[in-house]
Amino acid sequence: MDYSKFTDLKRENKDLINLNPLQTAGKLTKEAQKVLIEFGDGYSVCDFCDGVLDDIEKPPVKTFTREILPKFLNCDVVRITNGAREGMFIIMHSLTNPKDTILVDENAHYSCLVAAERCRINVVKVPNSKCPIDAIDVANYEPLIKKHKPKLILLTYPEGNYGNLPDAKKLGAIAKKYNVPYALNCAYSIGRMPVNMKELGADFVVASGHKSMSASGPVGLIGMNKKYENTVLAKSKDYPNKVIECLGCTSRGATIATLMASFPEVEKRVKNWDQELKKAQWFCSEVEKLGFVLIGQKPHKHDLMFFRTDVLYEISKKHKKRGYFLYKELKKRGIIGIKPGHTKSFKLSTFGISRKDLVRVVKAFSEIIEENRKLLA
Ligand SMILES: *Cc1c(COP(=O)(O)O)cnc(C)c1O
């Protein structure tokens, strides 16, 4: 057996302009690239571990999780997880018993629902009255809280289909009124934009390192109010050091190392969110001139945008490469990240892409439409 296809792994397209929302804010910083090699070996952060990941001082995981991250998120306690979904599972699993009910916004990520299934709890979806055009109206939670007395309410901030940013603070006030634990899924926000847990009135936040914090995943974090620390982070009776919900330790090597190495840059870019958002809004207005229609909140409040693109769909009907023409034409111009075959509508993200490169993207779309204009007749 020739194993070269496993040993000589190459990632084609690595250096092209990538518009895939999953990937734009997960690119490693230069510092993290170096650290990835340095800490690539298995269990590489465990050289000086006394049994608690979050207390390791060399490398400085302790300072990172016990001081820097709680301050960054304005919460009391932070723990490293293997991703946003693991964080949601930990919260659900520790706060509920099988057959309990939780509320989840209709636009929640599938992993959130799978996490609930693994906990054997009931999920009531809070309907999005204006779906999919606008963010969920969080007032819709209130009657359902009264009706179901949920053990937890969860809001996706923002959701990953349209990038709509709901009014998390308003839901914070509702959660407080009914004294119900409130978790924010910040997979698409923490590391991109400011998230202040206490100001939003949330009890929990979860983040995804590989999605929005320039880390090599899987890695994430969970932030919480002190009030829930003992419940959610309960220790094993046989191993009093070990958090049960984390199965003792979560990240055990390169993943936490890259999360730390990228952090200074992440902290800086979050402060620059206004500019990042302006860039997204500018890009939106440019592609709207080409006939794209933004589906979602307007003005948009996030770099993830979903467009209906009738003009490209019309071309695809007559193009000899059918739906794949767009992918091929973009790739020819050094651009990837729109799913092959998609022309009717698609989502993209402008996060971290320079204006100069975005000008190239707009120009590419414009050229592709012009070159195929005859097919629109
Ligand atoms: C991407 C995403 C997730 C999953 O994040 P992981 O860190 O990979 O578990 C969960 N929720 C939302 C809203 C997402 O966009």
The ligand as a MOL file (V3000), in Angstrom:
LIG
                    3D

  0  0  0     0  0            999 V3000
M  V30 BEGIN CTAB
M  V30 COUNTS 15 15 0 0 0
M  V30 BEGIN ATOM
M  V30 1 C -20.1160 26.8190 14.5110 0
M  V30 2 C -21.1610 26.8500 15.5240 0
M  V30 3 C -21.2000 25.9030 16.5480 0
M  V30 4 C -20.2140 24.7880 16.6720 0
M  V30 5 O -18.9900 25.2450 17.1560 0
M  V30 6 P -17.8930 24.1930 17.6180 0
M  V30 7 O -16.8910 25.0100 18.3660 0
M  V30 8 O -17.3120 23.5990 16.3830 0
M  V30 9 O -18.5810 23.1900 18.4690 0
M  V30 10 C -22.1820 26.0150 17.4870 0
M  V30 11 N -23.0900 26.9860 17.4250 0
M  V30 12 C -23.0880 27.9110 16.4690 0
M  V30 13 C -24.1180 29.0020 16.4690 0
M  V30 14 C -22.1400 27.8630 15.4730 0
M  V30 15 O -22.1660 28.7830 14.5020 0
M  V30 END ATOM
M  V30 BEGIN BOND
M  V30 1 1 1 2
M  V30 2 1 2 3
M  V30 3 2 2 14
M  V30 4 1 3 4
M  V30 5 2 3 10
M  V30 6 1 4 5
M  V30 7 1 5 6
M  V30 8 2 6 7
M  V30 9 1 6 8
M  V30 10 1 6 9
M  V30 11 1 10 11
M  V30 12 2 11 12
M  V30 13 1 12 13
M  V30 14 1 12 14
M  V30 15 1 14 15
M  V30 END BOND
M  V30 END CTAB
M  END
